């Protein structure tokens, strides 16, 4: 009788051990499959974000160009087959991705795969802060026309009460002006900043800087936009802040504009020739900034 008792107990123990092992294997399988789904979802979301942000750079060109960039980005991340759709709103693009993830242990209970879906929306907003601006500026009151040829004079009189002025970004002096024109001002400028104007003779340095920028970017406007090269300059938009004796001594930044330089300067010419264009670039969005065609990109969802 005692032997039957122990045999029965051993049988119960075997059943309990079997159930425990089964439960442990199931839990392990769920952890492994759950980890696989999490990693896939994380990778897919990052890919959707990258493709939406990249595509948004072309929103000012066309929906077709935007879609092309989205697909190129997805192809680079090996996720082009996951693309469900590319949709558009007002200065925004949305990318929807979907992927079937094969499951290992969950297949034992009938779940061979699971669907992971993500989406990302990126859009353009008016640029309100940026680095890389050149030491030229335009008055916010000027009613500029995009893609029309303009002549910006940089003669010895410096800034005046017209629609165009020269800014002393980082301090006065021709050397500082030239460095900022060639390389862009390396500190952030944002709307509301008060900037001194440059009153010295910068015509010669302007000629040198313009010609160097063109030599480094001998491309048409469309090519220059695609390559984001030096022929396109970021110009602050301002309003007069401190005017003395009919001269603007200080200005307040109210926005930004992009300007494509169309031709080099020669001889004793004191003008910058080019046109204002619409373009997206690095910077911070501020809904209070003046919209003069300079936009920045951000994720919206």
Secondary structure, 3 states (H helix, E strand, C coil): CHHHHHHHHHHHHHHHHHHHHHHHHHHHHHHHHHHHHHHHHHHHHHHHHHHHHHHHCCCCCCHHHHHHHHHHHHHHCCCHHHEEEEEEECCEEEEEEEEEEECCHHHHHCCCEEEEEEEEEEEEEEEEEECCEEEEEEECCCCCCECCEEEEECCCCCCCCCCEEEECCCCCCHHHHHHHHHHCECCCEECCCEEEECCCCCHHHHHHHHHHHHHCCCCCHHHHHHHCCCCEEEEEEEEEEEEECCEEEEEEEEEEEEEEEEECCCCCCCEEEEEEECEECCCEECCCCEECCEEEEEECC
